[in-house]
């Protein structure tokens, strides 16, 4: 191992030295997670004395290795799995340019790379590029939204305050709490005791407010347990083709895992050439989320099991990082269940013991990844481990 430098297109830099608490690949992937954005997608792992570098071009699915910084020799590789970044970063940190030879094929120029990437995408039978790109743009736009970067704990605090401000009370039935505010234009939200939730906005002036059938289709892709929360809601409703009524909606946001727009909503925005503004989420909800709040933490007075807390932090230090919104701990990043092994089972038991909220890993995550919502009690301890 040798000293390395991490950098990106926004002039962020970080030096890494051998012998620290974090491996080179973990530190580099943590650097990527903190700084990655829609306009910042190129990240470099560099050995300056050897004049060697490994570059991740995240937006185009490319990895390139570079030898020599003046008269450089550059080769390209297609990203084929979510584990490619970790594997190649670890190999480069350990052995440099030549250590990457077995992890090809390495292609000599951009034209060869583009041909190989096209063939790879064809094999995976991806959707038509124009539609795929627009859907990705919408999801990337939402990733920058206030709602996406608001921790669900803080969101619930705001929802309760907004509900009470209209003289209403949050209603809890069978462990599910319903928040609602607004008349005509409305926001409804449901959260279970385990932290799974659904937020629905209804903007009467939105072009998404058309026929009942089309508004019901916005719910496509919502997990069944969350869909059940919006059935027969005490609010304007639409008929669902499979029976029952659903809360009328122009925006549907799920909290089964990291906050996301429903697939049906993304499809409708894409087909109609609309932006996220059409959901009404900015006007009806997000403008209230920018106030500073310090929500109470359930069970804050009860001390955590110190042995379990220490064990959780150790696993985080060995395998994890915080996502760039600081709303989730991501453990066993890029590992399959088999690769994570028994340590993953130990982690799940610790999550239960500590009373943390585990959520579904997002699409594209490997089978072993575990996503857990951040908790200030854990954060306070992690400050000693970072």
C-alpha positions in Angstrom: 0.0 0.0 0.0 1.1 3.6 -0.7 -0.3 7.1 -0.2 -3.1 7.9 -2.6 -5.1 11.0 -3.5 -8.8 11.1 -4.2 -10.3 13.9 -6.4 -13.4 14.9 -8.4 -14.5 17.4 -11.1 -15.4 20.0 -8.4 -11.8 20.3 -7.1 -12.5 18.3 -4.0 -9.4 16.4 -2.8 -8.6 13.9 0.0 -5.4 12.2 0.9 -5.3 8.7 2.1 -2.4 7.1 4.0 -1.9 3.4 4.7 -2.4 2.2 8.3 -5.5 4.1 9.1 -8.9 2.8 10.2 -10.3 2.7 6.7 -9.1 0.7 3.7 -8.3 2.7 0.6 -11.3 1.3 -1.3 -13.7 2.1 1.6 -12.3 5.6 2.0 -12.5 6.3 -1.8 -16.1 5.0 -2.1 -17.0 7.1 0.9 -15.5 10.1 -0.9 -17.5 9.3 -4.0 -20.7 8.9 -2.0 -20.2 12.3 -0.3 -19.5 14.3 -3.4 -21.4 12.5 -6.2 -24.1 14.6 -7.8 -25.7 15.0 -11.2 -23.1 17.5 -12.2 -20.2 15.8 -10.4 -19.8 12.2 -11.7 -16.0 11.8 -12.4 -13.8 10.5 -9.6 -10.1 9.8 -9.6 -7.9 7.5 -7.4 -4.3 8.6 -7.9 -0.8 7.4 -7.1 1.1 10.6 -7.9 4.7 9.4 -7.5 4.0 6.4 -9.8 2.0 8.6 -12.2 -0.9 6.1 -12.2 -4.6 6.8 -11.8 -7.9 5.0 -11.8 -10.9 7.1 -12.9 -14.6 6.3 -12.4 -16.8 8.0 -15.0 -20.1 7.2 -13.1 -22.5 8.9 -15.6 -21.4 6.8 -18.6 -20.6 3.5 -16.8 -16.9 3.6 -17.5 -13.7 2.9 -15.6 -10.4 3.9 -17.0 -6.8 3.3 -15.9 -4.1 5.8 -16.7 -0.3 5.4 -16.8 1.9 8.5 -17.2 0.5 12.0 -16.7 2.1 13.8 -19.6 2.3 11.2 -22.4 -0.4 9.1 -20.8 -1.5 5.6 -21.7 -5.2 5.2 -21.0 -7.5 2.2 -21.2 -11.2 1.8 -20.6 -13.5 -0.8 -19.2 -17.3 -1.1 -19.0 -18.9 -1.2 -15.6 -20.8 -4.5 -15.6 -21.9 -4.9 -11.9 -22.3 -2.6 -8.9 -19.3 -4.4 -7.3 -16.9 -3.3 -10.1 -16.0 0.0 -8.4 -15.0 -1.6 -5.1 -13.1 -4.5 -6.7 -11.0 -2.3 -9.0 -10.4 0.4 -6.4 -9.0 -2.3 -4.0 -6.8 -3.9 -6.7 -5.4 -0.5 -7.8 -4.7 0.5 -4.2 -2.8 -2.7 -3.7 -0.9 -3.1 -6.9 -1.4 -0.1 -9.2 -1.9 -0.2 -13.0 -0.7 -3.7 -13.7 -2.8 -5.2 -10.9 -5.8 -4.4 -12.9 -4.8 -6.6 -15.9 -7.0 -9.6 -14.9 -10.0 -7.4 -14.4 -10.5 -6.5 -18.1 -11.2 -6.5 -20.9 -9.4 -3.2 -21.1 -10.1 -1.3 -24.3 -7.6 1.0 -26.0 -9.8 4.0 -26.9 -13.2 5.6 -26.5 -14.6 4.2 -29.7 -13.9 0.6 -28.6 -15.4 1.4 -25.2 -18.6 2.8 -26.7 -19.0 -0.3 -28.9 -18.5 -2.6 -25.9 -20.9 -0.6 -23.7 -23.6 -0.7 -26.4 -23.2 -4.4 -26.7 -23.4 -4.8 -22.9 -26.6 -2.7 -22.8 -28.2 -4.7 -25.6 -27.5 -7.9 -23.7 -29.3 -6.5 -20.7 -32.3 -5.5 -22.9 -32.5 -2.0 -21.5 -35.4 0.3 -22.4 -35.2 2.7 -25.3 -32.4 5.2 -24.5 -34.6 8.3 -24.8 -37.2 7.0 -22.3 -34.6 5.6 -20.0 -32.7 8.9 -20.0 -35.8 10.9 -19.2 -36.7 8.6 -16.3 -33.2 8.9 -15.0 -33.3 12.7 -15.2 -36.6 12.8 -13.2 -35.2 10.6 -10.5 -31.9 12.6 -10.5 -34.0 15.8 -10.1 -35.9 14.3 -7.2 -32.6 13.2 -5.6 -31.8 17.0 -5.3 -35.2 17.8 -3.8 -35.9 19.0 -0.3 -38.1 15.9 0.4 -35.4 13.5 -0.6 -32.8 14.9 1.6 -35.1 15.4 4.7 -34.7 12.6 7.2 -38.0 10.7 7.7 -37.8 11.4 11.4 -37.7 15.1 10.7 -40.4 14.8 8.1 -42.8 13.1 10.5 -42.1 16.0 13.0 -43.1 18.5 10.3 -46.1 16.5 9.3 -47.4 16.4 12.8 -46.9 20.2 13.3 -48.7 21.0 10.0 -51.5 18.6 10.9 -52.0 20.3 14.3 -51.7 23.8 12.8 -55.0 23.1 11.0 -56.7 22.0 14.3 -56.5 18.4 13.5 -54.7 15.5 15.3 -52.6 12.8 13.8 -54.6 9.6 14.0 -52.8 6.3 14.9 -54.6 3.0 14.2 -53.0 -0.4 14.5 -49.6 1.1 14.6 -50.1 3.4 11.5 -50.1 7.1 12.0 -52.0 9.3 9.5 -51.1 12.9 9.0 -53.2 15.3 6.8 -53.5 19.0 6.1 -55.0 21.2 3.4 -58.5 21.5 1.9 -58.9 21.1 -1.8 -55.1 20.9 -2.3 -54.0 18.3 0.2 -51.1 16.3 1.7 -51.7 12.9 3.3 -49.0 10.8 4.8 -49.0 7.5 6.6 -46.1 6.0 8.6 -45.9 2.6 10.3 -44.3 2.1 13.7 -41.4 0.4 11.8 -40.8 3.6 9.7 -42.3 2.5 6.4 -44.4 5.3 4.9 -46.2 6.9 2.0 -46.7 10.6 1.3 -49.4 11.7 -1.2 -49.8 15.2 -2.6 -52.9 16.4 -4.5 -52.7 19.6 -6.4 -56.0 20.4 -8.1 -54.3 22.7 -10.7 -51.8 20.1 -11.8 -52.0 18.7 -15.3 -51.7 15.3 -13.5 -55.2 15.9 -12.1 -57.2 14.5 -15.0 -59.2 11.2 -15.1 -59.6 8.9 -12.2 -58.0 6.0 -14.1 -54.9 7.9 -14.9 -54.5 9.2 -11.3 -54.9 5.6 -10.0 -52.1 4.5 -12.4 -49.7 6.9 -10.6 -49.6 4.3 -7.8 -48.1 1.6 -10.0 -45.0 0.1 -8.3 -46.0 1.1 -4.8 -45.4 -1.9 -2.4 -48.6 -3.5 -1.5 -48.3 -2.8 2.3 -47.9 0.9 1.5 -50.7 0.9 -1.1 -53.0 -0.5 1.6 -52.4 2.6 3.7 -53.9 4.9 1.1 -57.0 2.8 0.5 -60.3 4.2 1.6 -58.7 7.3 2.9 -60.9 10.1 4.4 -60.0 12.4 1.6 -60.9 12.9 -2.1 -60.4 9.4 -3.7 -60.1 7.7 -7.0 -61.1 4.2 -7.9 -58.3 1.6 -8.3 -58.7 -0.9 -11.1 -58.1 -3.8 -8.7 -60.8 -2.6 -6.3 -61.3 -0.1 -3.5 -60.5 3.6 -3.4 -57.2 5.4 -3.1 -56.4 8.9 -2.0 -56.5 11.2 -5.0 -52.9 12.0 -5.9 -50.7 14.1 -8.2 -47.6 13.1 -6.3 -46.8 9.8 -4.6 -43.6 9.2 -2.6 -42.6 6.0 -0.9 -40.5 5.3 2.2 -40.1 1.5 1.9 -36.4 2.3 1.3 -34.8 5.6 0.6 -37.5 8.1 -0.3 -38.5 7.6 -4.0 -41.2 8.6 -6.5 -43.6 5.9 -7.4 -42.9 4.1 -10.7 -46.3 5.1 -12.1 -45.7 8.7 -11.3 -42.3 8.7 -13.0 -43.9 7.0 -16.1 -46.7 9.6 -16.3 -44.3 12.6 -15.9 -42.1 11.1 -18.6 -45.0 10.4 -21.0 -46.5 13.8 -20.6 -43.2 15.8 -20.7 -43.8 17.2 -17.2 -41.4 18.1 -14.4 -41.6 17.2 -10.7 -43.3 20.6 -10.1 -46.5 19.1 -11.5 -46.8 16.9 -8.4 -47.4 19.9 -6.2 -44.8 18.7 -3.7 -42.8 21.9 -3.6 -45.8 24.2 -3.1 -47.8 21.9 -0.8 -45.0 20.4 1.4 -41.4 21.2 0.7 -41.6 24.9 1.4 -42.5 23.9 5.0 -39.5 21.6 5.4 -36.8 24.2 5.3 -37.4 25.5 8.9 -34.9 24.4 11.5 -36.3 21.8 13.8 -34.9 19.4 16.3 -37.4 16.6 16.6 -37.4 14.5 19.7 -35.9 11.0 19.4 -38.2 8.2 20.6 -36.6 6.6 23.6 -33.9 9.2 23.7 -33.7 8.9 27.5 -33.1 5.2 27.4 -29.4 4.4 27.0 -28.5 2.0 24.2 -27.0 -1.4 24.8 -23.3 -0.4 24.8 -22.0 -3.7 23.6 -24.5 -3.8 20.7 -23.7 -0.1 19.9 -20.0 -0.8 19.7 -20.5 -3.9 17.6 -22.7 -1.9 15.1 -20.1 0.8 14.9 -17.4 -1.7 14.2 -19.4 -3.2 11.3 -20.0 0.3 10.0 -16.3 1.1 10.2 -15.4 -2.1 8.4 -18.1 -2.2 5.7 -20.2 0.9 5.6 -20.7 4.6 5.0 -23.4 7.2 5.3 -25.3 8.1 2.1 -24.8 11.6 0.7 -28.0 12.8 2.3 -26.9 11.5 5.7 -30.3 9.7 6.0 -29.0 6.1 5.8 -26.1 3.9 7.0 -25.2 1.7 4.1 -23.6 -1.6 5.4 -21.9 -4.3 3.3 -21.8 -2.0 0.3 -21.6 -4.0 -3.0 -21.5 -7.3 -1.2 -23.7 -10.3 -2.0 -25.4 -12.2 0.9 -22.7 -14.9 0.4 -19.9 -12.4 0.5 -21.2 -10.7 3.6 -21.5 -14.0 5.4 -22.5 -14.5 9.0 -21.5 -11.0 9.9 -24.6 -9.8 8.0 -26.8 -11.9 10.3 -25.0 -10.4 13.3 -25.7 -6.9 11.9 -29.5 -7.6 11.5 -29.7 -8.8 15.0 -27.9 -5.6 16.2 -30.3 -3.4 14.2 -33.2 -5.1 16.1 -31.5 -4.9 19.5 -30.8 -1.1 19.0 -34.3 -0.4 17.7 -33.0 1.0 14.4 -35.1 1.4 11.3 -33.9 -1.0 8.5 -35.3 -0.2 5.0 -35.3 -1.9 1.7 -32.1 -1.4 -0.3 -32.7 0.7 -3.5 -32.9 -0.9 -7.0 -29.5 -1.9 -8.2 -28.1 -2.7 -4.8 -26.4 -6.0 -4.3 -28.2 -8.7 -2.3 -26.1 -8.3 0.8 -26.4 -4.5 1.2 -28.2 -3.4 4.3 -29.7 0.1 4.5 -30.5 1.5 8.0 -31.9 5.0 8.7 -29.4 7.2 10.6 -30.1 7.9 14.3 -28.5 10.7 16.3 -27.7 8.4 19.1 -25.7 6.2 16.7 -24.1 9.3 15.1 -22.8 10.5 18.4 -20.9 7.2 18.8 -19.8 7.0 15.2 -18.0 10.3 15.7 -15.4 8.3 17.6 -15.0 5.8 14.7 -15.0 7.9 11.5 
